Amino acid sequence: MKVGFIKLWLTALWRYVKEQLRAIYFNSKYYNKSLTIEPVSRIYDIHNIYILGELKDKDNKNYLLAQKFKKNLWKINNLHPNKIDDLHKFSWLPYIDIKKDKEFVKVIIEEWLTSFSNYKSSVWDPSIISNRLIFWVTNGPSTIRNEDLIFRTRINNIILKQAIHLSKNLSLIQSKIDGILAIFSLILVSTSFEGYKKLLEISLKKLNEQTKEIVDKKGLVRSKNIEDQFWLLHHLILIKESLKVSQNAIPETLEDHIEIVGKCFSSLLYSNNTIPLFNGSKHYDCSQFLNFLKIKGYKFASDANDTDFLFGKIKKLELLMDANNPPSNSYAQNYQAGCLSFELLYNGIKIITNTGSAKNFSKELSYIAQSTAAHSCLVINDTSSCIFQKNPVLRKYYGNTLLQKAMITNKEFTNNKITASLTAKHNGYAAKYSTLHQRALVMNGEENLVHGEDTLTVEKNDYAFLNFAIRFHVLPDAKLIPTHGGDILISVRNQGWKFRCSEQDVKIENSLYFAEHTKVQETNCIVVEGTLKQEINKIVWSIEKTN
């Protein structure tokens, strides 16, 4: 057994033991007494932060559920755990009508206070607490500024109690981005209640430390996940705006972090304001956020290839390829083995896509979405270019780990007014199959054509004759139609495209699309199949617009 594997098991075991001991401590009377608070002499109203629209529920279903059950809301036990968590986050509060709903909200919160004022593991999860603090504080007329003085005192006390608990246990938050949101919730509390300046100072210090840790020198999140890039920028700006509204000084380091993270985010955003589906991202339309940035005067210069994503934009064509090395295990929570995968857009409509992350669905679907086969990329012998640790115990107590990583070399990008060329190589199949994979993509903006060449170099003849497959995934509403000549026609939103690979077998295969937050969708993909030959294998293909 490898030393590294033993180390993982020992680390996971130690974390399990600590979790059990921590649960006993948190549920003790001693810990409950330790969460003492200072009396509040004054409350500041800083609820007017419009950017919270990105955090609130995307629909009013939870609000309607709360309205229906009122006093009995917390007694419902037949809901999905994620649904229960959403109710406890109170991210449905922005849907209330302050004039009509104030009393029913008061009843619901009073019942919550009666049942959950002391620590309970699921309800006091750090990520849930963060959201609850944010929405309780920013919906002041129904909560911290309620006309009922007894109720107002109770909810203010529990807000501060949860904030102290959260501040003590920020290290327990697995997601680095959720950690930044938790810090924002603490800053919000500390600037809303007089007498908590020390909490503000500690939170701002932790914010600077964690942001430095999360991003590299270019401003890209270390997870290589562009959804994380969006949320990090979102949370940092949220913090800045809340400090501004509460008339607190804005640290220079915060301004610097926003600038570098914003520049990187702007460089990786598609023209239709959506984010690319790489390394754990799900579909997200950033239009509302971008409108907020415009109103507030935020502007970020963009350099499309200042990161290890290769991004070509020629006229209406957009082509993005993932030429990143995999992240360290600390940032691989939602990583996907999509080295050298690409996405293609024309006039804001996606022609070729990756399938997106299944992180909010089942473990089985999450494994499928992590595979190289779920990306528009090449696979050898049905094996991913990176190998993930699948042991459920290790994944729970250590996190997602990569047993084998692909490394990127030979990365190049050139462009002019008409064409752009993207090239990179990875060694993800070198250890197991002694094979290197290089991908070269050339886009022509005048001819609306993408020419691709995948080169497989087999260094040992023992591995010749293995099967390979190159997949090209499409959106669920796209149609794939085979022609008699062996080409594949792609029809998507009134656009027609032709896929051609004359020297290999081409077929259409069923696939799944995980990028939507609420559902898994059936879709299709184009598959180029073949067997490896000795030494050099070149697979040439093209995608050309037909109308």
C-alpha positions in Angstrom: 0.0 0.0 0.0 1.4 3.4 -1.0 2.6 5.8 1.7 0.4 8.6 0.3 -2.7 6.4 0.5 -2.0 5.5 4.2 -1.5 9.2 4.9 -4.9 10.0 3.4 -6.6 7.3 5.5 -4.9 8.6 8.7 -5.8 12.2 7.9 -9.4 11.1 7.2 -9.6 9.1 10.4 -8.2 12.0 12.5 -10.8 14.4 11.0 -13.5 11.9 11.7 -12.5 11.6 15.4 -12.3 15.4 15.6 -15.7 15.8 14.1 -17.2 13.4 16.7 -15.5 15.2 19.6 -16.5 18.6 18.2 -20.1 17.5 18.0 -20.1 16.5 21.7 -18.5 19.8 22.7 -20.8 22.0 20.6 -23.8 20.3 22.1 -22.6 20.9 25.7 -24.0 23.5 28.1 -20.4 24.7 28.5 -20.1 25.6 24.9 -23.5 27.2 24.8 -22.5 29.5 27.7 -19.2 30.4 26.0 -21.2 32.1 23.2 -21.7 35.2 25.3 -22.7 38.4 23.7 -22.3 42.1 24.6 -25.5 44.1 25.0 -26.4 46.1 21.9 -26.8 49.8 22.4 -27.5 50.8 18.8 -28.4 49.1 15.5 -27.5 50.5 12.1 -29.7 50.0 9.1 -27.7 48.8 6.1 -30.3 46.6 4.5 -30.2 48.4 1.2 -27.7 46.2 -0.7 -29.2 45.4 -4.1 -26.6 42.8 -5.1 -28.2 40.4 -2.6 -30.4 39.5 -5.6 -27.7 36.9 -6.6 -28.0 35.2 -3.2 -31.8 35.1 -2.7 -33.9 32.2 -3.9 -34.4 32.1 -7.7 -38.1 31.5 -7.3 -40.7 32.0 -4.5 -41.5 28.4 -3.8 -39.9 28.4 -0.3 -41.7 31.7 0.5 -45.0 30.1 -0.5 -44.2 27.0 1.6 -43.4 29.2 4.6 -46.6 31.2 4.1 -48.6 28.1 3.9 -47.3 26.3 7.0 -46.3 29.3 9.2 -46.1 28.0 12.8 -45.7 24.4 11.7 -42.9 25.1 9.1 -40.1 23.6 11.3 -42.2 20.5 12.0 -42.2 19.3 8.4 -40.0 16.3 8.1 -40.8 14.8 4.6 -38.8 17.4 2.5 -35.5 16.8 0.8 -32.6 17.8 3.0 -31.5 20.5 0.5 -35.0 21.9 0.7 -34.9 22.0 4.5 -31.5 23.7 4.4 -32.8 26.4 2.0 -35.7 27.1 4.5 -33.2 27.5 7.3 -31.0 29.9 5.2 -34.0 32.3 5.0 -33.0 33.3 1.5 -36.7 33.4 0.7 -37.2 36.5 3.0 -36.7 39.0 0.1 -40.0 37.8 -1.4 -42.1 39.0 1.6 -44.3 42.0 1.5 -43.2 44.1 4.5 -46.8 45.4 5.1 -48.7 42.2 4.6 -46.2 39.5 5.8 -44.5 41.0 8.8 -46.6 39.1 11.3 -46.3 35.7 9.7 -42.6 36.1 9.4 -42.4 37.0 13.1 -44.3 33.8 13.9 -42.0 31.6 11.8 -38.8 33.2 13.3 -40.2 32.9 16.9 -40.8 29.2 16.3 -37.3 28.9 14.9 -35.9 30.6 18.0 -37.8 28.3 20.3 -36.4 25.2 18.6 -32.9 26.1 17.4 -31.4 28.8 19.6 -28.8 26.3 20.8 -26.4 24.4 18.6 -27.9 21.8 16.3 -25.5 20.4 13.7 -27.6 20.6 10.6 -29.2 23.9 11.4 -26.0 25.5 12.6 -23.9 24.4 9.6 -21.5 27.3 8.9 -22.8 27.8 5.3 -26.4 27.9 6.5 -25.6 30.3 9.3 -23.8 32.6 6.9 -26.9 33.0 4.7 -29.3 33.2 7.7 -27.3 36.1 9.2 -27.2 37.9 5.9 -31.0 37.7 5.3 -32.0 38.4 8.9 -29.8 41.5 9.0 -30.7 42.8 5.6 -34.5 42.4 6.2 -34.4 44.8 9.1 -38.1 45.8 9.3 -39.1 42.2 9.9 -36.2 41.3 12.1 -33.6 43.5 13.8 -35.8 46.6 13.7 -39.1 44.9 14.4 -41.5 47.0 16.4 -41.9 44.2 19.1 -39.1 45.0 21.5 -39.1 41.5 23.1 -38.9 39.8 19.7 -36.3 42.2 18.5 -34.1 41.5 21.5 -34.4 37.8 21.0 -33.5 37.8 17.4 -30.6 40.3 17.8 -29.2 38.1 20.6 -29.3 34.9 18.5 -27.8 36.7 15.5 -24.8 37.7 17.6 -24.6 34.3 19.2 -24.4 32.6 15.8 -21.9 35.2 14.6 -19.6 34.4 17.5 -19.9 30.6 16.8 -19.2 31.2 13.1 -16.2 33.4 13.8 -14.7 30.7 16.0 -15.3 28.0 13.4 -14.5 29.5 10.0 -11.9 26.8 9.4 -14.6 24.1 9.3 -16.0 25.5 6.0 -14.8 23.1 3.3 -15.5 25.5 0.4 -13.1 28.4 0.2 -15.7 30.5 -1.5 -18.3 29.7 1.1 -15.7 30.9 3.6 -15.6 34.3 2.0 -19.4 34.5 2.2 -19.2 33.6 5.9 -16.7 36.4 6.4 -19.1 38.8 4.7 -21.9 37.8 7.0 -19.7 38.5 10.0 -18.7 41.9 8.5 -22.4 42.6 8.0 -23.2 41.8 11.6 -20.3 43.7 13.0 -21.2 46.9 11.1 -24.9 46.6 12.0 -24.5 46.3 15.8 -22.6 48.9 17.8 -19.8 47.5 20.0 -18.5 44.8 17.6 -15.6 46.7 16.1 -13.2 43.9 17.1 -15.3 41.4 15.2 -15.0 43.6 12.1 -11.2 43.9 12.5 -10.8 40.2 12.8 -13.1 39.5 9.9 -11.3 41.9 7.6 -7.9 40.4 8.5 -9.2 36.9 7.7 -10.7 38.2 4.5 -7.3 39.4 3.3 -5.6 36.2 4.3 -8.2 33.9 2.7 -8.4 35.9 -0.6 -4.6 35.7 -1.0 -4.8 32.0 -0.5 -7.6 31.4 -2.9 -6.2 33.2 -6.0 -2.9 32.9 -7.9 -0.7 35.8 -9.0 -2.9 36.3 -12.1 -6.1 36.6 -10.1 -7.5 33.2 -11.1 -9.0 31.0 -8.4 -6.8 28.0 -7.6 -9.7 25.7 -8.2 -9.7 26.7 -11.9 -13.5 26.8 -11.6 -14.9 29.9 -13.3 -18.1 29.8 -11.2 -15.8 30.2 -8.2 -14.3 33.2 -9.9 -17.7 34.7 -10.3 -18.7 34.1 -6.7 -15.4 35.3 -5.3 -15.7 38.6 -7.2 -19.4 38.8 -6.2 -18.6 38.3 -2.5 -15.7 40.8 -2.5 -17.8 43.5 -4.1 -20.7 42.7 -1.7 -18.3 43.3 1.2 -17.0 46.6 -0.3 -20.5 47.9 -0.8 -21.6 47.0 2.7 -18.6 48.7 4.2 -19.4 51.8 2.0 -23.1 51.8 3.1 -22.1 51.5 6.8 -19.5 54.3 6.4 -16.6 52.1 7.3 -13.2 52.4 5.7 -12.5 50.2 2.7 -9.2 48.4 3.0 -6.8 49.0 0.2 -6.1 45.3 0.0 -9.8 44.7 -0.7 -9.7 47.2 -3.6 -6.6 45.4 -5.0 -8.2 42.0 -4.7 -11.4 43.2 -6.5 -9.3 44.6 -9.3 -7.2 41.5 -10.1 -10.1 39.0 -9.6 -12.4 41.2 -11.6 -10.0 41.5 -14.5 -9.6 37.7 -14.6 -13.4 37.2 -14.5 -14.0 39.7 -17.2 -11.4 37.9 -19.4 -13.2 34.5 -19.1 -16.8 35.6 -19.6 -18.7 34.7 -22.8 -20.3 37.5 -24.9 -23.7 36.2 -23.8 -22.8 36.9 -20.2 -22.6 33.2 -19.2 -19.6 31.4 -17.7 -17.8 28.5 -19.3 -18.4 25.0 -18.1 -15.0 23.9 -16.8 -13.7 22.3 -13.6 -16.9 22.3 -11.5 -18.9 25.2 -13.1 -22.6 25.1 -13.7 -24.6 27.3 -16.1 -24.9 30.8 -14.7 -26.2 34.0 -16.4 -24.2 36.9 -15.0 -26.3 39.7 -16.6 -27.9 40.9 -13.4 -24.5 41.1 -11.7 -22.9 42.9 -14.6 -25.7 45.4 -14.6 -25.0 46.0 -10.9 -21.3 46.5 -11.7 -22.2 49.0 -14.4 -24.5 51.0 -12.1 -21.8 51.1 -9.4 -19.1 52.1 -11.8 -16.9 49.0 -11.7 -14.8 48.5 -14.8 -12.3 45.8 -15.4 -9.7 45.6 -18.2 -9.6 42.2 -19.8 -6.7 40.3 -21.3 -8.2 37.1 -22.8 -5.1 35.0 -22.4 -3.6 36.2 -19.1 -4.7 32.9 -17.5 -4.1 29.3 -18.5 -7.4 29.2 -20.3 -6.8 29.8 -24.1 -9.6 32.1 -25.3 -10.0 33.1 -28.9 -12.6 35.7 -30.0 -12.8 36.4 -33.8 -15.8 38.4 -34.9 -18.8 36.2 -33.8 -16.8 33.1 -33.0 -15.6 32.3 -29.5 -13.4 29.4 -28.7 -12.2 28.5 -25.2 -9.9 25.6 -24.3 -8.8 24.5 -20.8 -5.0 24.4 -20.7 -4.8 24.5 -16.9 -2.8 22.1 -14.8 -5.1 20.4 -12.2 -5.4 22.1 -8.9 -3.9 20.9 -5.6 -6.1 18.6 -3.6 -7.1 21.5 -1.3 -8.9 23.1 -4.3 -10.1 19.9 -6.1 -13.4 19.6 -4.4 -15.4 20.0 -7.6 -12.6 19.5 -10.2 -13.4 17.7 -13.5 -10.9 15.9 -15.7 -11.4 18.1 -18.8 -7.8 18.9 -19.8 -7.8 20.3 -23.3 -11.6 20.2 -23.6 -13.1 23.2 -25.4 -16.4 25.1 -25.9 -17.5 26.9 -29.1 -19.9 29.8 -29.4 -21.2 31.7 -32.4 -23.1 35.0 -31.9 -23.6 34.1 -28.2 -25.1 30.7 -28.9 -23.1 27.6 -27.8 -22.4 25.1 -30.5 -20.1 22.7 -28.6 -20.2 22.5 -24.8 -19.0 20.6 -21.8 -21.7 18.9 -19.7 -21.2 20.9 -16.6 -20.9 19.9 -12.9 -23.2 17.5 -11.1 -22.0 18.7 -7.7 -25.6 19.3 -6.4 -26.9 15.9 -7.6 -26.1 12.3 -6.6 -22.6 11.0 -6.0 -22.9 8.7 -9.0 -23.8 11.6 -11.3 -21.0 13.6 -9.8 -18.5 10.9 -10.7 -19.8 10.8 -14.3 -19.6 14.5 -14.6 -16.0 14.5 -13.4 -14.9 12.1 -16.1 -13.1 13.2 -19.3 -15.9 11.6 -21.3 -18.3 14.3 -20.0 -16.1 16.9 -21.8 -15.5 17.8 -25.4 -12.2 16.1 -25.4 -10.3 12.8 -26.1 -10.5 9.7 -24.0 -8.2 6.6 -24.3 -9.5 3.2 -23.3 -12.5 4.8 -21.5 -10.1 6.2 -18.9 -10.0 9.8 -17.7 -6.9 12.0 -18.1 -7.0 12.5 -14.3 -7.9 9.7 -11.8 -10.0 10.6 -8.8 -10.2 9.1 -5.4 -13.6 7.5 -5.1 -13.6 6.0 -1.6 -16.6 7.7 0.1 -15.0 7.8 3.5 -11.9 9.6 2.2 -14.0 12.0 0.1 -16.1 12.9 3.1 -13.3 13.5 5.7 -10.4 14.4 3.5 -12.1 15.9 0.4 -11.8 15.2 -3.3 -8.3 14.0 -4.2 -6.5 13.2 -7.5 -4.6 9.9 -7.6 -3.2 10.8 -10.9 -2.8 14.3 -12.5 -2.3 15.4 -16.1 0.3 18.1 -16.7 0.0 20.7 -19.5 3.0 21.6 -21.8 3.5 23.2 -25.2 0.8 25.8 -24.6 0.5 28.4 -27.4 -1.9 31.1 -28.5 -1.7 33.2 -31.7 -4.3 35.4 -33.3 -4.9 38.1 -35.9 -8.0 39.8 -37.2 -9.2 36.7 -39.1 -7.8 33.6 -37.2 -6.8 32.4 -33.8 -4.8 29.3 -33.0 -4.9 27.4 -29.7 -2.5 24.6 -28.9 -1.6 22.6 -25.8 -0.4 19.1 -24.9 -1.0 17.0 -21.7 0.6 13.8 -20.3 -2.5 12.4 -18.5 -2.2 9.1 -20.4 1.6 8.8 -20.3 1.9 6.9 -17.0 -0.7 4.3 -17.9 -0.6 4.1 -21.7 2.7 5.8 -22.6 0.7 8.2 -24.8 0.8 12.0 -25.1 -2.2 14.0 -26.3 -1.8 17.3 -28.2 -4.7 19.4 -29.4 -4.5 22.2 -31.9 -7.6 24.3 -32.7 -7.7 27.0 -35.4 -10.7 29.2 -35.8 -11.4 31.4 -38.9 -13.8 34.3 -38.3 -14.4 35.0 -41.9 -15.3 31.5 -43.0 -17.0 30.6 -39.6 -14.9 27.5 -39.5 -13.0 25.6 -36.7 -10.3 23.2 -37.7 -9.1 20.7 -35.1 -6.2 18.3 -34.9 -5.7 15.8 -32.1 -2.3 14.2 -32.1 -1.6 11.0 -30.1 2.0 10.0 -29.7 2.4 6.4 -28.6 5.8 5.9 -27.0 5.5 2.2 -26.5 4.1 -0.2 -29.1 2.6 -2.3 -26.3 -0.2 0.3 -26.1 -1.0 0.6 -29.8 -4.4 -0.7 -30.8 -6.1 0.6 -27.7 -9.5 2.3 -28.4 -9.8 6.1 -28.3 -12.9 8.4 -28.5 -13.2 12.1 -29.0 -16.5 13.6 -27.9 -18.2 16.8 -28.9 -21.1 17.6 -26.6 -24.1 19.8 -27.6 -26.8 21.5 -25.7 -30.1 19.6 -24.9 -32.0 21.7 -27.4 -29.6 21.0 -30.3 -30.3 18.4 -32.9 -27.7 16.1 -34.5 -28.5 14.6 -37.9 -26.1 12.1 -39.7 -25.6 12.5 -43.5 -25.1 9.8 -46.0 -21.5 11.1 -46.5 -20.6 10.5 -42.8 -20.8 14.1 -41.7 -23.0 15.2 -38.7 -25.3 18.2 -39.1 -25.8 20.3 -35.9 -29.0 22.4 -35.7 -29.2 24.7 -32.7 -31.4 27.8 -32.3 -31.8 28.5 -36.0 -28.1 28.0 -36.7 -26.8 25.2 -38.9 -23.3 23.6 -38.6 -21.5 20.7 -40.2 -19.1 18.4 -38.3 -16.7 16.4 -40.5 -14.0 13.9 -39.7 -13.4 11.9 -42.9 -10.8 9.4 -41.8 -12.4 8.1 -38.6 -15.7 6.5 -37.6 -18.2 9.1 -36.5 -21.4 8.4 -34.6 -24.0 10.0 -32.4 -24.1 8.9 -28.7 -26.6 9.6 -25.9 -25.3 11.9 -23.2 -26.4 13.9 -20.1 -26.2 17.6 -19.4 -25.7 18.5 -15.7 -25.2 22.3 -15.9 -28.7 23.4 -14.9 -29.1 23.8 -11.1 -32.5 22.0 -10.8 -32.4 19.1 -13.3 -30.4 16.7 -15.3 -31.2 16.7 -19.0 -30.8 14.2 -21.7 -28.7 15.3 -24.7 -26.4 13.9 -27.4 -22.8 14.1 -28.5 -20.7 13.5 -31.6 -18.2 10.7 -31.1 -15.1 10.1 -33.2 -13.8 6.6 -32.6 -10.7 4.7 -33.6 -7.7 2.6 -32.4 -4.2 3.8 -31.7 -1.5 2.9 -34.1 2.2 2.9 -33.5 3.9 6.2 -32.9 2.0 9.2 -34.4 -1.8 9.3 -34.7 -3.4 12.4 -36.1 -7.2 12.9 -36.0 -8.3 15.8 -38.1 -11.8 17.2 -37.9 -13.7 20.4 -38.6 -16.9 22.3 -37.6 -18.2 24.7 -40.2 -21.3 27.0 -40.3 -23.7 26.1 -43.1 -26.2 29.0 -42.9 
